[in-house]
Amino acid sequence: MDRVILHIDMNNFYASVETLYDPALRDIPMAVGGDKERRHGIVLAKNMLAKAKGVKTAEALWEAERKCPGIRFVPPHFDRYAKYSRLAKAIYAQYTDMVESFGLDECWLDVTGSTRLFGSGREIAEEIRRRVREELGLTVSVGVSFNKIFAKLGSDYKKPDAVTEFTRENFRALVWPLDAAQLLFVGRSTQAALLKYGMRTIGDVARADRGLLRKLFGKNGEQLSLYANGGDTAPVAHIGAEEPLKSVSNSTTAIHDLRDDGEIRAELYVLSESVAHRLREKGLSGYNVQLSVRKYNLETYQRQKMLDVAVADSESIFRAAYGLFRAHHTGESIRSIGVRVSSLVPLGMTQCSLFSDAARGQRMQKLETAVDFLRCKYGDGVIERGIQRMHSGLFETEDARRRTHIENPFKGVAV
């Protein structure tokens, strides 16, 4: 018997919540973003009127204003979004105890065991859609299918305020013609590689030789083939299930586009320090350091390095991240930058390489643990790096700390 999986996506979530507090926003192009004057803000969400003018998520506010003169920018209120996310999940939980979050505004539900009580998957989806609209004043799009990947595709298929069902009988006709980039975890680099081999649609990926996909993308190639053919079997987590940590990362958008090497070093120091602090807080260290860079034209690239020893000190993370930057960046201005540490192991559980500077890393971890204690007792400002003071206008350190996040292992990294 097939599972019955729903994926629920709250439409234009941040923007929609803001209109609940200011109904006048419904009738004008608007976007949720940061401070337009300081320009550390980018478009986090936009309403349908702004979208119709070509405004895109993640572009700079001035770019959105150029496309849509007179657009209204609203600062984000994350407490409001968290509140409505909880209220929506409270509705979902009345139909199943298997509710897995995918960010604040998206969830998977496994309602296989609920169909005798509440009807078919589509009937449950329609009822939830109606209740969210009537009880919360928000709209959702719902995908219904027999696995998580196709359910997610279904919620993206028709927006806003709609239900789409992909079954074993219709997915070849409905899913396979879709652009391969719409498949979960297919990023720009994967899409470009697929196009080189004539694979434009999900159906092209489904019909491709698995050996070729494995050659191109390793294990990820096998996953792509599995997903495209409807073979995903990943379970939906139970409410409150604690997921194993996959990585710890932090990213930031600078107040102005960065070209100066000193400013870039300062950004990377602050990011590395916040990631290292969170690793130690969780009793973890990691072997893999990844750098992500978004250029002024929104083009993004990621590079990573596997270290000889697992690290949890900011200096080791910084040296790896900055080394990746120097090796791969081609000189364009930078809009945002991020650092991630993965391949995690318990702190202190590392196998030293004969040629590694593990002892230095361990000394730095002890020193930074002492700094953690002082900051916890006396406040974050009690000890600061000199480079951070030199470029203090770039940062909002509290915001940077809050943006540090632990990544959902199912989300993975778009390959």
Summary of the structure (lengths in Angstrom):
residues: 415
radius of gyration: 22.7
end to end distance: 32.0
largest distance: 65.4
contacts: 1360
relative contact order: 0.11
helix: 46%
strand: 21%
